[in-house]
Amino acid sequence: MTDDSVLAGFDPFDVLDREAVRLDAFLSTLRNNEWDTLSRCRGWSTRHMLAHLTASEEWYRACLDGTVAAYLEEMAAQGGTDQDSINAIGVAKFVDRDPHEVLDQWRSSNFETRHEFRARGGGTVLIPSGEYPARWGAFHLAGELATHADDIHVPIADDEDELRWAWRVAYSRFALTEAKPDVSIEPTTNTHLRVHSPDTGVDFEVSEHDLMEGVMGRLGDSSGLSAEQLELLRHRWD
């Protein structure tokens, strides 16, 4: 089993709650054409991002209810054969609706999701590969919400920035080594880490910021990293 000691000291359910509350507070202030502000995701506005967040709740519901196979079958019937196509189906379902109504739906669904993840505590949820620790699932969900909050430029309060940075760096290290067990990540300075993969021979230093962004697929050529390095960093929870 993956070593999760890097996550020690962080409560996944608390960080998940904080990210959800930040997103909700920001989205609740938006009016009219503010929903059409472009996000960091190519072709997606804030309206698209809210649609994606709302559709994703159906996936988390399936993980909690143990209905992952049925969910994937339903998506496949609609042409959803991979994560990108499933995301597109979800966005199309909600993007043309009144964003305030969609926000209400996301808020309600997300509250239930967070409540049930917390209730599982040391228990499990279901993902395609089988039973999975609910604590780890909550960290993954928090990581998704944090990244999407950054995608739509949700401001970060000064009094939460340090803790948010710390758990996200720890989570990024965990998520990458979980997905790619051959990879090692060790701090070299207060702000940089060395990423090494014996299997591929790739070895490089990366900033904490670029580690976080790379794990969530938010780095490109402008980062100065090679395509091989970017691919090594990228992780998706499935």
N, C-alpha and C positions, 0 to 999 in steps of 0.2 A: 504493500500500500504506500501511496505517496507520503513523504514526510511533510507534515503541515506545521512543523515547529516555527516556521517563519511567521505564521499567523497568530502565534501566542500573544496574548494581551489585547487582541481586538475581538469585540463581540460582533459576529456577522449580522445578527438581527438588529442591533443598534445602528450599525453603519447603513444597513439597508433602509431602516426607517428614516434616517437623516437624509439619504439621497432622495427618497420618495417625497418627503416633505418639502425639500428644496425645489424639486421639479414642480410639484403641485403649486407651491406659492408663486413661482415664476409664471407658469402657464395661466394661472388664474388672473393675472394682470393684463393679459394680451387682449387687444381689441382690433377688430376690422382687419386692415391690411398687414398688421403685425404678424398675423399667422402665416403670411407669405414670405417672411424673411428667410433667406436661404440659409441652410445649415451647412456643416462641414461635409455632409454626405452628398456626393454629386447627384444633382437632380431632385434633391429632397428639400422642401421648405420645413418650417416648424410644423405646419399642418400635416405634412407627410410623416414627420417624426412622431407626432401625437398618434396618428393612425397606426404606426408601427408599434408603439408602446402598448396601445390598446389591443391590437391583434396578438401581440406576444403573450398577453395574459391568458389566452386560450391554451398556449403551450404550457405555461406554468400550471394551469389548472389540470392539464392532462398528466403532468409529472406528479402532482399531488394526489390525483384521483386514481392513478395507476392505469390510465387509458391512453398511454402514449401510442400503442400500436394502432388503435382506432383513429387517433388524431392524424397520424402519418398516412393512414389509408385514405382518410377524407381529403387530405391535402394532395395526395397522389392523384385522386380522382379529378381534382381541379387543375392538374398540371404541375403540382408542386413536387419536383423531384430532388431538389437540393435546398440549402438554406436560402439562397438568393431568390429562387422562384417562390418559395413559401413566404418569404418576406413580402414579395411583390403582391401575392394574393391577399395577404393581410392588409397591406396599405390600401389596395384598391377597395377593400370592403368598407373602409371608414373615411377615406380622405375627402370624399365629396359631401359628407354630412356636416351639419353645424358643429364647429369645433368645440363649442361650449357643452353640447350634448355628449360629444365623444369624450371630453375631459371628465364629465360626470361619470361616465361609464368606466373610464380608466381608473379614476379615483376609487370608486367602489370596489372594482375587481382587484386592484392593487392592494387595497386595505385588507381584503380577505386573504390574498396571497401571502402578504407579510405576516398576518396573524397565524396562518396555518404553518408557515415555515417555522415561526418561533415556537408554536405548540409542538412541533415534531422534536425540537431540541436535539438530542443525541440520536434521534431516529433517522429514517431514510425517506427519500422520494424515489420515483422511478424515472430513469432516463433510458434511451434505447439500449445501452449496454447492460442495464440491470439496476439493482438497488444501489442508491447513491446517498452518502451522508447529507442530511438536510443542512447541516452547518456549512458544508462546502457549497451546496447549491445556493444558499443565501448569499455567500460571498460572490459567487458568479453573477447572481441577479443584481447585487449592489454594484458590481463592476460594470454591468451593462447600463444601469441607470446613470452612474457617474459619467460614463463615456458619452451617453446620449445627452446628458445635461450640458457637457462641454460642447457637443456638436451644435447645440442651439444657443450657446453663449449664455448659459445661466450664470449669473454672478456668484462669486464665492466670498462669503463674509470673512473678514480678517481673523476672527476668533475661531474659525473652523478650518482654515487653510492648512495648518500644520498637521493636525490629526488626519485630515482627509488625504493629504499627500502621503503620510506614513502608512496608512492601511492600504492605499492603492499601490504603493511600491511593493509592500509585502504580498499583496494579492497577486500582482503581476509575476513576481518570482514563483509563487506557488502554482499559478495557473500554467505557466510555461513548463515547469519541471513535471507537473502532472501530465500534461499532454505529450511531452517529449522527455521521457525518463533519462535519456542519455545526456541531456543538457545539464550543465552545471552553471550556477550563477553565484558569483562571489563579489562582495564589495571590494573596490580598490581604493576609493577615497570616500569622503562623506557624500559625494554626489554622483559617483560613477561606479559601474559594476563591470566585471568581466564575464562574458558569455562564451562558453566553450562546449563544443559538440565533438566528442571523440569519433562518433560514427561518420561525420561528414568532414572533420578536420577544420571546421569553421571556428575561429577564435577571434574575438574582438572586444573592445571596450565600448560601453554605451552609457549615456547619462541616465539618471533615474527617469527623467521626463521622457526620453526616447524609448526606454524600456516599457513604460506604461502605454505610450502611444502605439508602439510597435506590436505589443501583445494584443491590443484591441484593433489592429489593422488600420491605424490612423497615420502611419508614416509613409512617405513616398520618396521619390528620387532626391528631393530637396534636402532630405535628412543627411545626405552624404554616405549613407549605408548602401552596400551592394544589394542586388536583387537576392542573392543567396543569404545574406545577413537578414534582410527584411523577412524572407520566408521562414527563416529559423525562429524569428521572434513571434511571428503571427500565431495566434491561438484562437480556436473557437470551441466553446463548450457545447457538447451535443450528447 
